């Protein structure tokens, strides 16, 4: 009976050591996972920034004969003062240029 108690105590110590090692490993894995998620979020943020830059360049290039954004906003504001209807994109251009 004493041998069984000693054997169970030894098995319990081994199990406790294994549990400690498991917890340490899990904590390290959780930390690495958190870092991975942060990196993914950074990549998404950079993608959004790049997309915004591309969209802004496309809008500036697509406005015609090289008309600057400021000049385009001035023309839109003149249309607004005349009472013409403006599109959502027109309003966004005014907002970006500082007219609104």
ChimeraX attribute file (.defattr): number of C-alpha atoms within 10 A of each C-alpha:
attribute: neighborCount
match mode: 1-to-1
recipient: residues
	/A:1	6
	/A:2	7
	/A:3	8
	/A:4	9
	/A:5	10
	/A:6	11
	/A:7	12
	/A:8	12
	/A:9	12
	/A:10	12
	/A:11	12
	/A:12	12
	/A:13	12
	/A:14	12
	/A:15	12
	/A:16	12
	/A:17	12
	/A:18	12
	/A:19	12
	/A:20	12
	/A:21	12
	/A:22	12
	/A:23	12
	/A:24	12
	/A:25	12
	/A:26	12
	/A:27	12
	/A:28	12
	/A:29	12
	/A:30	12
	/A:31	12
	/A:32	12
	/A:33	12
	/A:34	12
	/A:35	12
	/A:36	12
	/A:37	12
	/A:38	12
	/A:39	12
	/A:40	12
	/A:41	12
	/A:42	12
	/A:43	12
	/A:44	12
	/A:45	12
	/A:46	12
	/A:47	12
	/A:48	12
	/A:49	12
	/A:50	12
	/A:51	12
	/A:52	12
	/A:53	12
	/A:54	12
	/A:55	12
	/A:56	13
	/A:57	11
	/A:58	11
	/A:59	14
	/A:60	16
	/A:61	14
	/A:62	11
	/A:63	12
	/A:64	10
	/A:65	8
	/A:66	10
	/A:67	13
	/A:68	13
	/A:69	18
	/A:70	15
	/A:71	11
	/A:72	19
	/A:73	22
	/A:74	16
	/A:75	14
	/A:76	21
	/A:77	20
	/A:78	12
	/A:79	13
	/A:80	14
	/A:81	9
	/A:82	9
	/A:83	9
	/A:84	11
	/A:85	10
	/A:86	12
	/A:87	10
	/A:88	9
	/A:89	10
	/A:90	17
	/A:91	17
	/A:92	14
	/A:93	21
	/A:94	20
	/A:95	12
	/A:96	13
	/A:97	15
	/A:98	10
	/A:99	14
	/A:100	10
